[in-house]
Amino acid sequence: MISIIIPIYNRQHLIEETLNSIKAQTYANWECIIVDDGSTDNTYNITNNLIKGDNRFQLYNRPLEFAKGPSSCRNFAITKMSGNYIQFFDSDDVMHPNHLQLKIEAIKTHDFVICQLQEFTGAFDTNLFSSAKQPYIKPSKNVFEDFTTGTFPMLMVAPLWKASSLKPYLPIREDLHILEDHELYARALSQDKTYAIINIPLIFYRVGSSSSTNSFYSNVSYGLASYFEAKKTVLHLSSAKPIKLAILKMTLGFFRLALAERDFKSAQQCLNFIKNHKLAYSFKLKVKLFRIIFFYSIFKIVKKGDTKFKPLFKL
């Protein structure tokens, strides 16, 4: 049986689409464990009405002893699951009718199976089930390295996991505002895992709605500590140069976002992270980083000229 894990919070206008897509699955041997994170709208009551008569659904309020947040809700849901497979899902996403069927057929003896994801905005159009197309997901010879450098895409909801393959790495860290899935999957993939790929969009995720990740990109100070913690996990697991280079480039990306916001505290934290973890590992990178720090010191004084300075803050 597949255990579908869904945290919900203030989704009264969106949850019906999500639940209907689960009810419409051609594979019927599933349970769906939903945990409300203290919604302040009518999400809980609407959800409760939508699942009446289908005992495959379980709806809970997050216990008060669990910290607020989607990770806590997922961790609590896992204590209630009885399936042999785990499928994380979000409360505003939509499943292709064959999503679970194709994954359960593909996973076989593998640890997990992933599929393509397709974004959408507004109300979901079922024509996407037959028309959506995404870039081909290529098999990886080093899935941990490719995942941590961003060339092997795997968001929280992408994989169906064999429960016995994921549970050794649980619970999900509840102290992270963002990248909690990245931190979890990095630990899981650091040890050999076998997997299958379904190169069809089977999960449709809504963009434009509120999320922790969106908050981070619009306000870099939000979640920056979580970003550092997630990347510390990766660097603890491997100090391979491609991984360090990818983290260096990403950290400099957030450094530039901080400068655009005139958030010099966050900008300095990015530079400190780069220094403390020796991400500029070669003479060439050290020279480029020195140039960035030099022009950063000038920018802090003049506090203008973003367009002219921007190229100088890249490797």
Buried (B, 14 or more C-beta within 10 A) or exposed (E): BBBBBBBBBBBBEBBBBBBEBBBBBEBEBBBBBBBBBEBEEEBBEBBEEBBEEEEBBBBBBBEEEBEEBBBBBBBBBBEEBEBBBBBBBBBBBBBBBBBBBBBBEBBEEBBBBBBBBBBBEEEBEEEBBEEBEBEEBEEBEBBBBBBBBEEBBBBBBBBBBBBEBBEEBBBBBBEBBBBBBBBBBBBBBBEEBBBBBBBBBBBBBBEEBEBBEBBBBEBBBBBBBBBBBBBBBBBEBBEBEBBBBBBBBBBBBBBBBBBEBEBBEBBBBBBEBBEEBEBBBEEEBEEBBEBBEEBBEEBEEEEEEEEEBEEEBEE
